[in-house]
Amino acid sequence: MLNTVILAVSAMIGISLLLNLWRFMIGPHILDRVIALDTMYINAIALIVILGIFMGSPLYYDGALFIAMLGFVSTSAVCKFILRGDIIE
């Protein structure tokens, strides 16, 4: 039963990743693209956590935490670049 639920949730998250990729490609503004990338890494984290549950290995959780930290820093850097035009002052 758990394997069926994990497969269904993975398919749903995969569909949401494809929709985020579509928004990233045709987003009319840069802010749409930033939000699409932000939600893409959140969905990637969810997929990695689900894979960790499926495999039963805690190593995947460390990878998801690493991606979360990189995603936060990269989103902050892109937003700072959009506001000021420079990342390092």
C-alpha positions as CSV (number, residue, x, y, z in Angstrom):
1,M,0.0,0.0,0.0
2,L,2.8,2.4,0.9
3,N,4.6,1.7,-2.4
4,T,1.4,2.6,-4.3
5,V,1.0,5.9,-2.4
6,I,4.7,6.8,-2.9
7,L,4.4,6.1,-6.6
8,A,1.3,8.2,-6.9
9,V,2.8,11.1,-5.0
10,S,6.0,11.0,-7.0
11,A,3.9,11.2,-10.2
12,M,2.0,14.2,-8.9
13,I,5.2,16.0,-7.9
14,G,6.7,15.1,-11.3
15,I,3.8,16.7,-13.0
16,S,4.2,19.8,-10.9
17,L,7.9,19.9,-11.9
18,L,6.9,19.8,-15.5
19,L,4.4,22.6,-15.0
20,N,7.1,24.7,-13.2
21,L,9.5,24.1,-16.0
22,W,6.8,25.3,-18.4
23,R,6.4,28.5,-16.4
24,F,10.1,28.9,-16.2
25,M,10.4,28.7,-20.0
26,I,7.6,31.0,-21.0
27,G,7.4,33.3,-18.0
28,P,6.9,36.8,-19.3
29,H,8.7,38.4,-16.4
30,I,11.9,37.6,-14.5
31,L,10.0,37.3,-11.3
32,D,7.9,34.5,-12.8
33,R,11.0,32.7,-13.6
34,V,12.5,33.2,-10.1
35,I,9.3,31.9,-8.5
36,A,9.3,28.9,-10.9
37,L,12.9,28.0,-9.9
38,D,12.0,28.4,-6.3
39,T,9.1,26.0,-6.5
40,M,11.2,23.6,-8.7
41,Y,13.8,23.2,-6.0
42,I,11.1,22.7,-3.3
43,N,9.5,20.0,-5.5
44,A,12.9,18.4,-6.0
45,I,13.4,18.3,-2.2
46,A,10.0,16.6,-1.9
47,L,11.0,14.0,-4.5
48,I,14.3,13.3,-2.7
49,V,12.6,12.9,0.6
50,I,10.1,10.5,-0.9
51,L,12.9,8.6,-2.5
52,G,14.6,8.4,1.0
53,I,11.4,7.0,2.5
54,F,11.1,4.5,-0.3
55,M,14.7,3.3,-0.1
56,G,14.8,3.6,3.7
57,S,18.1,5.4,3.7
58,P,18.8,8.6,5.8
59,L,21.5,9.7,3.3
60,Y,18.8,11.2,1.0
61,Y,17.6,13.5,3.8
62,D,21.1,15.1,4.0
63,G,21.0,15.7,0.3
64,A,17.5,17.3,0.6
65,L,18.8,19.5,3.4
66,F,21.8,20.5,1.2
67,I,19.5,21.4,-1.7
68,A,17.3,23.4,0.6
69,M,20.2,25.5,1.8
70,L,21.5,26.1,-1.8
71,G,18.1,27.0,-3.0
72,F,17.6,29.6,-0.2
73,V,20.9,31.2,-0.9
74,S,20.5,31.2,-4.7
75,T,17.0,32.7,-4.4
76,S,18.3,35.4,-2.1
77,A,21.2,36.1,-4.5
78,V,18.9,36.4,-7.5
79,C,16.5,38.7,-5.7
80,K,19.3,40.9,-4.6
81,F,20.6,41.0,-8.2
82,I,17.2,42.0,-9.5
83,L,16.8,44.8,-6.9
84,R,20.3,46.3,-7.1
85,G,21.9,44.9,-10.2
86,D,24.9,43.7,-8.2
87,I,25.3,40.8,-5.8
88,I,28.6,41.8,-4.1
89,E,28.8,45.4,-2.9
